[in-house]
Amino acid sequence: MAGEKGVPPELELDAKWDACLDITLRRFVYSSVAGAGSALLLFRSPTTRWAAVAFGAGVGLGSAYTDCSRIFDGSLPKWPLPPNVSSPLSSSSSEDTAH
């Protein structure tokens, strides 16, 4: 019954980091290659070709970030508004009551 205790927390964290690095590298490379392939077919200018490669790389990194956030059991952070900025919902509700 000693084998059923599970994986120690530090090894579990290492496995999560390994999975995230693997996902990130694969998606970055695959989406960059897809961007380069589509750029060769669709664009003539070197600038637009590099932009398509950069866009593909960004899509891959963003997708990997989302999945790594799920792997670590976290959600995407919701950043608080600065104190001097009111939320759009509160400003629209106050305008409705003013009329």
Phi and psi restraints in degrees (value plus and minus 20) as a CYANA .aco file:
   2 ALA   PHI     -90.8   -50.8
   2 ALA   PSI     -43.9    -3.9
   3 GLY   PHI     -96.3   -56.3
   3 GLY   PSI     -32.5     7.5
   4 GLU   PHI    -108.3   -68.3
   4 GLU   PSI     -16.8    23.2
   5 LYS   PHI     -85.6   -45.6
   5 LYS   PSI     -49.6    -9.6
   6 GLY   PHI      84.6   124.6
   6 GLY   PSI    -192.9  -152.9
   7 VAL   PHI    -107.6   -67.6
   7 VAL   PSI     117.6   157.6
   8 PRO   PHI     -81.0   -41.0
   8 PRO   PSI     129.2   169.2
   9 PRO   PHI     -77.7   -37.7
   9 PRO   PSI     -56.2   -16.2
  10 GLU   PHI     -89.5   -49.5
  10 GLU   PSI     -52.1   -12.1
  11 LEU   PHI     -95.3   -55.3
  11 LEU   PSI     -51.5   -11.5
  12 GLU   PHI     -85.8   -45.8
  12 GLU   PSI     -60.4   -20.4
  13 LEU   PHI     -85.4   -45.4
  13 LEU   PSI     -59.6   -19.6
  14 ASP   PHI     -82.8   -42.8
  14 ASP   PSI     -59.9   -19.9
  15 ALA   PHI     -85.2   -45.2
  15 ALA   PSI     -57.9   -17.9
  16 LYS   PHI     -85.5   -45.5
  16 LYS   PSI     -63.2   -23.2
  17 TRP   PHI     -84.6   -44.6
  17 TRP   PSI     -59.7   -19.7
  18 ASP   PHI     -81.7   -41.7
  18 ASP   PSI     -63.2   -23.2
  19 ALA   PHI     -83.7   -43.7
  19 ALA   PSI     -61.3   -21.3
  20 CYS   PHI     -86.7   -46.7
  20 CYS   PSI     -61.9   -21.9
  21 LEU   PHI     -84.0   -44.0
  21 LEU   PSI     -60.2   -20.2
  22 ASP   PHI     -83.3   -43.3
  22 ASP   PSI     -67.4   -27.4
  23 ILE   PHI     -81.2   -41.2
  23 ILE   PSI     -64.8   -24.8
  24 THR   PHI     -83.8   -43.8
  24 THR   PSI     -67.7   -27.7
  25 LEU   PHI     -84.4   -44.4
  25 LEU   PSI     -64.4   -24.4
  26 ARG   PHI     -82.7   -42.7
  26 ARG   PSI     -67.7   -27.7
  27 ARG   PHI     -88.9   -48.9
  27 ARG   PSI     -55.3   -15.3
  28 PHE   PHI     -82.9   -42.9
  28 PHE   PSI     -67.6   -27.6
  29 VAL   PHI     -87.9   -47.9
  29 VAL   PSI     -69.0   -29.0
  30 TYR   PHI     -83.0   -43.0
  30 TYR   PSI     -62.1   -22.1
  31 SER   PHI     -94.0   -54.0
  31 SER   PSI     -50.0   -10.0
  32 SER   PHI     -87.4   -47.4
  32 SER   PSI     -60.8   -20.8
  33 VAL   PHI     -85.6   -45.6
  33 VAL   PSI     -60.6   -20.6
  34 ALA   PHI     -83.9   -43.9
  34 ALA   PSI     -60.0   -20.0
  35 GLY   PHI     -85.4   -45.4
  35 GLY   PSI     -59.3   -19.3
  36 ALA   PHI     -87.4   -47.4
  36 ALA   PSI     -60.7   -20.7
  37 GLY   PHI     -84.6   -44.6
  37 GLY   PSI     -64.6   -24.6
  38 SER   PHI     -88.4   -48.4
  38 SER   PSI     -53.0   -13.0
  39 ALA   PHI     -86.3   -46.3
  39 ALA   PSI     -58.8   -18.8
  40 LEU   PHI     -85.6   -45.6
  40 LEU   PSI     -53.0   -13.0
  41 LEU   PHI    -101.5   -61.5
  41 LEU   PSI     -53.0   -13.0
  42 LEU   PHI    -123.2   -83.2
  42 LEU   PSI     -50.0   -10.0
  43 PHE   PHI    -138.6   -98.6
  43 PHE   PSI     131.9   171.9
  44 ARG   PHI    -127.0   -87.0
  44 ARG   PSI     -53.6   -13.6
  45 SER   PHI     -97.2   -57.2
  45 SER   PSI     118.1   158.1
  46 PRO   PHI     -81.3   -41.3
  46 PRO   PSI     -51.6   -11.6
  47 THR   PHI     -85.4   -45.4
  47 THR   PSI     -66.5   -26.5
  48 THR   PHI     -89.6   -49.6
  48 THR   PSI     -50.3   -10.3
  49 ARG   PHI     -85.9   -45.9
  49 ARG   PSI     -64.4   -24.4
  50 TRP   PHI     -86.5   -46.5
  50 TRP   PSI     -53.3   -13.3
  51 ALA   PHI     -85.4   -45.4
  51 ALA   PSI     -58.1   -18.1
  52 ALA   PHI     -87.3   -47.3
  52 ALA   PSI     -57.8   -17.8
  53 VAL   PHI     -85.6   -45.6
  53 VAL   PSI     -63.4   -23.4
  54 ALA   PHI     -85.1   -45.1
  54 ALA   PSI     -59.4   -19.4
  55 PHE   PHI     -82.9   -42.9
  55 PHE   PSI     -64.9   -24.9
  56 GLY   PHI     -80.8   -40.8
  56 GLY   PSI     -62.1   -22.1
  57 ALA   PHI     -83.9   -43.9
  57 ALA   PSI     -59.8   -19.8
  58 GLY   PHI     -85.6   -45.6
  58 GLY   PSI     -59.3   -19.3
  59 VAL   PHI     -83.7   -43.7
  59 VAL   PSI     -62.4   -22.4
  60 GLY   PHI     -84.4   -44.4
  60 GLY   PSI     -63.0   -23.0
  61 LEU   PHI     -87.3   -47.3
  61 LEU   PSI     -59.4   -19.4
  62 GLY   PHI     -84.9   -44.9
  62 GLY   PSI     -61.0   -21.0
  63 SER   PHI     -85.1   -45.1
  63 SER   PSI     -60.9   -20.9
  64 ALA   PHI     -86.1   -46.1
  64 ALA   PSI     -58.4   -18.4
  65 TYR   PHI     -81.6   -41.6
  65 TYR   PSI     -62.6   -22.6
  66 THR   PHI     -83.5   -43.5
  66 THR   PSI     -64.7   -24.7
  67 ASP   PHI     -89.2   -49.2
  67 ASP   PSI     -57.0   -17.0
  68 CYS   PHI     -86.0   -46.0
  68 CYS   PSI     -54.5   -14.5
  69 SER   PHI     -82.7   -42.7
  69 SER   PSI     -59.0   -19.0
  70 ARG   PHI     -90.5   -50.5
  70 ARG   PSI     -56.4   -16.4
  71 ILE   PHI     -82.6   -42.6
  71 ILE   PSI     -59.7   -19.7
  72 PHE   PHI    -104.7   -64.7
  72 PHE   PSI      -6.4    33.6
  73 ASP   PHI      38.2    78.2
  73 ASP   PSI      12.5    52.5
  74 GLY   PHI    -138.6   -98.6
  74 GLY   PSI     144.1   184.1
  75 SER   PHI    -130.1   -90.1
  75 SER   PSI     148.3   188.3
  76 LEU   PHI     -82.9   -42.9
  76 LEU   PSI     118.9   158.9
  77 PRO   PHI     -88.6   -48.6
  77 PRO   PSI     123.2   163.2
  78 LYS   PHI    -126.1   -86.1
  78 LYS   PSI      83.8   123.8
  79 TRP   PHI     -94.5   -54.5
  79 TRP   PSI     117.1   157.1
  80 PRO   PHI     -92.7   -52.7
  80 PRO   PSI     132.3   172.3
  81 LEU   PHI     -93.7   -53.7
  81 LEU   PSI     129.4   169.4
  82 PRO   PHI     -81.3   -41.3
  82 PRO   PSI     134.8   174.8
  83 PRO   PHI     -83.4   -43.4
  83 PRO   PSI     -46.4    -6.4
  84 ASN   PHI    -109.8   -69.8
  84 ASN   PSI     -18.1    21.9
  85 VAL   PHI    -131.9   -91.9
  85 VAL   PSI     108.3   148.3
  86 SER   PHI    -112.0   -72.0
  86 SER   PSI     134.0   174.0
  87 SER   PHI     -93.4   -53.4
  87 SER   PSI     132.5   172.5
  88 PRO   PHI     -81.5   -41.5
  88 PRO   PSI     -51.7   -11.7
  89 LEU   PHI     -88.1   -48.1
  89 LEU   PSI     -60.6   -20.6
  90 SER   PHI     -91.0   -51.0
  90 SER   PSI     -53.7   -13.7
  91 SER   PHI     -93.2   -53.2
  91 SER   PSI     -56.1   -16.1
  92 SER   PHI     -92.4   -52.4
  92 SER   PSI     -54.3   -14.3
  93 SER   PHI     -90.8   -50.8
  93 SER   PSI     -52.3   -12.3
  94 SER   PHI     -94.1   -54.1
  94 SER   PSI     -49.7    -9.7
  95 GLU   PHI     -90.4   -50.4
  95 GLU   PSI     -56.0   -16.0
  96 ASP   PHI     -86.5   -46.5
  96 ASP   PSI     -56.1   -16.1
  97 THR   PHI     -96.6   -56.6
  97 THR   PSI     -42.1    -2.1
  98 ALA   PHI     -95.5   -55.5
  98 ALA   PSI     -43.8    -3.8
